[in-house]
Amino acid sequence: MDRKPGRPRALTVDVIAAAALEDGIATFSMPSVARRLGVAHSGLYRYVTDRDDLLVQTLDRAFLGTTWPSGDLPWADLLREIGNAVWRACDAHPGLDRASQMAHRSSPALLTMMDAWVTSLRDQDFEAVDAAVAVEFVISLALDCSAQMARLARVDRSELQREDMPVLKEYDNDEVWSGRGMYDRKLDVVIAGLTARRLEPTS
């Protein structure tokens, strides 16, 4: 809903990002955000460079509004909880999954948290690169599966039975079509693989 006429809201980057989040993180435009705030479109550019810049600020706000795990969890639990937090953020902000994948750069707030999680995995006997890949992969997997489930919600399952729309028979089951789809199964496979890549404890 657009903001009613009246005294314009005092602008800050955070206020503008909040308006973009309300407008729809995957679909907002600079004019629609300006209308929501009751300000001139041109006035937004004193605070953000362009829509790409505002999208990153909005991603930050969306991610910071979610409860994230601390780095003191055992590594497998930590990865699972990171994924759960991504799902919570996507559930709270429809379109966040697609917007994150399309953004021209990552959320700085999320990157800061990722750095702490990578350090935790390194302290739990993973090589630095493996730790970084593991954290990034779980976040990407959750975003991708969330976007995939949103897409499947718009698909008529019976259409996939046609010869011109083949699907792997292993994927033609209720698990694929409900809840988080194959996310938890995929994460189990990843965690099993990571278990084999852990280094021998140093102490």
LINJOJO-V29900 format. One record per residue. N is the residue number from 1. RES is the residue in three letters. PHI is phi in radians with two decimals (* if undefined). OMEGA is omega as a letter, one per 30 degrees, with the letter a starting at -180 (none if undefined). BURIAL is I if it has 24 or more other ideal C-beta (glycine too) atoms within 12 Angstrom, else O. Layout:
N_RES_PHI_OMEGA_BURIAL / N_RES_PHI_OMEGA_BURIAL
This chain:
1_MET_*_l_O / 2_ASP_-1.25_l_O / 3_ARG_-1.21_l_O / 4_LYS_-1.22_l_O / 5_PRO_-1.01_a_O / 6_GLY_2.70_a_O / 7_ARG_-1.16_a_O / 8_PRO_-1.05_l_O / 9_ARG_-1.21_l_O / 10_ALA_-1.08_a_O / 11_LEU_-1.60_l_I / 12_THR_-2.50_l_O / 13_VAL_-1.04_a_I / 14_ASP_-1.17_l_O / 15_VAL_-1.12_l_I / 16_ILE_-1.15_l_I / 17_ALA_-1.11_l_I / 18_ALA_-1.09_l_I / 19_ALA_-1.15_l_I / 20_ALA_-1.12_l_I / 21_LEU_-1.14_l_I / 22_GLU_-1.14_a_I / 23_ASP_-1.27_a_I / 24_GLY_2.14_a_O / 25_ILE_-1.10_a_I / 26_ALA_-1.62_a_I / 27_THR_-2.21_a_O / 28_PHE_-1.09_l_I / 29_SER_-2.23_l_O / 30_MET_-1.07_l_I / 31_PRO_-1.08_a_O / 32_SER_-1.20_l_O / 33_VAL_-1.18_l_I / 34_ALA_-1.07_l_I / 35_ARG_-1.08_a_I / 36_ARG_-1.08_a_I / 37_LEU_-1.52_a_I / 38_GLY_1.25_a_O / 39_VAL_-2.23_l_I / 40_ALA_-1.25_l_O / 41_HIS_-0.93_a_O / 42_SER_-1.12_a_O / 43_GLY_-1.17_a_O / 44_LEU_-1.16_a_I / 45_TYR_-1.32_l_O / 46_ARG_-1.39_a_O / 47_TYR_-2.05_l_I / 48_VAL_-2.32_a_I / 49_THR_-1.24_a_O / 50_ASP_-2.89_a_O / 51_ARG_-1.10_l_I / 52_ASP_-1.04_l_O / 53_ASP_-1.13_l_I / 54_LEU_-1.13_l_I / 55_LEU_-1.05_l_I / 56_VAL_-1.10_l_I / 57_GLN_-1.09_a_I / 58_THR_-1.24_l_I / 59_LEU_-1.02_l_I / 60_ASP_-0.96_a_I / 61_ARG_-1.10_a_I / 62_ALA_-1.11_a_I / 63_PHE_-1.22_a_I / 64_LEU_-1.22_l_I / 65_GLY_-1.43_a_I / 66_THR_-1.91_l_I / 67_THR_-1.41_a_O / 68_TRP_-1.98_a_I / 69_PRO_-1.31_l_I / 70_SER_-1.41_a_O / 71_GLY_-1.44_a_I / 72_ASP_-1.61_l_O / 73_LEU_-1.39_l_O / 74_PRO_-0.98_a_O / 75_TRP_-0.99_a_I / 76_ALA_-1.18_l_I / 77_ASP_-1.12_l_O / 78_LEU_-1.06_l_I / 79_LEU_-1.09_l_I / 80_ARG_-1.11_a_I / 81_GLU_-1.26_l_I / 82_ILE_-1.07_l_I / 83_GLY_-1.07_l_I / 84_ASN_-1.06_l_I / 85_ALA_-1.15_l_I / 86_VAL_-1.06_l_I / 87_TRP_-1.07_l_I / 88_ARG_-1.07_l_O / 89_ALA_-1.10_a_I / 90_CYS_-1.18_l_I / 91_ASP_-1.15_a_O / 92_ALA_-1.29_a_O / 93_HIS_-2.31_l_I / 94_PRO_-0.92_a_O / 95_GLY_1.67_l_I / 96_LEU_-1.05_a_I / 97_ASP_-1.05_a_I / 98_ARG_-1.17_a_I / 99_ALA_-1.10_l_I / 100_SER_-1.10_a_I / 101_GLN_-1.26_a_I / 102_MET_-1.69_a_O / 103_ALA_-1.08_a_I / 104_HIS_-1.34_l_O / 105_ARG_-2.67_a_O / 106_SER_-1.34_l_I / 107_SER_-1.13_l_I / 108_PRO_-1.03_l_O / 109_ALA_-1.11_l_I / 110_LEU_-1.17_l_I / 111_LEU_-1.08_l_O / 112_THR_-1.09_l_O / 113_MET_-1.15_l_I / 114_MET_-1.03_a_I / 115_ASP_-1.04_l_O / 116_ALA_-1.17_l_I / 117_TRP_-1.20_l_I / 118_VAL_-1.09_l_I / 119_THR_-1.05_l_O / 120_SER_-1.08_l_I / 121_LEU_-1.17_l_I / 122_ARG_-1.07_l_I / 123_ASP_-1.21_l_O / 124_GLN_-1.86_l_I / 125_ASP_1.31_l_O / 126_PHE_-1.93_l_I / 127_GLU_-1.07_a_O / 128_ALA_-1.00_a_O / 129_VAL_-1.17_l_O / 130_ASP_-1.06_l_I / 131_ALA_-1.09_a_I / 132_ALA_-1.14_l_O / 133_VAL_-1.09_a_I / 134_ALA_-1.08_a_I / 135_VAL_-1.12_a_I / 136_GLU_-1.10_a_I / 137_PHE_-1.14_a_I / 138_VAL_-1.11_l_I / 139_ILE_-1.11_l_I / 140_SER_-1.11_l_I / 141_LEU_-1.10_a_I / 142_ALA_-1.12_l_I / 143_LEU_-1.10_a_I / 144_ASP_-1.14_a_I / 145_CYS_-1.18_l_I / 146_SER_-1.09_l_I / 147_ALA_-1.11_a_I / 148_GLN_-1.14_l_I / 149_MET_-1.19_l_I / 150_ALA_-1.12_l_I / 151_ARG_-1.18_a_O / 152_LEU_-1.11_l_I / 153_ALA_-1.11_a_O / 154_ARG_-1.73_a_O / 155_VAL_-1.79_l_O / 156_ASP_-1.45_a_O / 157_ARG_-1.00_a_O / 158_SER_-1.12_l_O / 159_GLU_-1.15_a_O / 160_LEU_-1.28_l_O / 161_GLN_-1.43_a_O / 162_ARG_-1.21_a_O / 163_GLU_-1.10_a_O / 164_ASP_-1.51_l_O / 165_MET_-2.31_a_O / 166_PRO_-1.21_l_O / 167_VAL_-2.49_l_O / 168_LEU_-0.98_a_O / 169_LYS_-1.08_l_O / 170_GLU_-1.16_a_O / 171_TYR_-1.69_l_O / 172_ASP_-1.64_a_O / 173_ASN_-2.59_a_O / 174_ASP_-1.16_l_O / 175_GLU_-1.04_a_O / 176_VAL_-1.11_a_I / 177_TRP_-1.72_a_O / 178_SER_-2.26_l_O / 179_GLY_0.97_l_O / 180_ARG_-1.68_l_I / 181_GLY_1.12_a_I / 182_MET_-1.55_a_I / 183_TYR_-0.96_a_I / 184_ASP_-1.12_l_I / 185_ARG_-1.13_l_O / 186_LYS_-1.09_l_I / 187_LEU_-1.14_l_I / 188_ASP_-1.02_l_O / 189_VAL_-1.11_l_O / 190_VAL_-1.10_a_I / 191_ILE_-1.13_l_I / 192_ALA_-1.07_l_O / 193_GLY_-1.17_l_O / 194_LEU_-1.16_l_I / 195_THR_-1.00_a_O / 196_ALA_-1.29_a_O / 197_ARG_-1.70_l_O / 198_ARG_-1.14_l_I / 199_LEU_-1.38_l_O / 200_GLU_-1.15_a_O / 201_PRO_-0.91_a_O / 202_THR_-1.52_l_O / 203_SER_-2.46_none_O
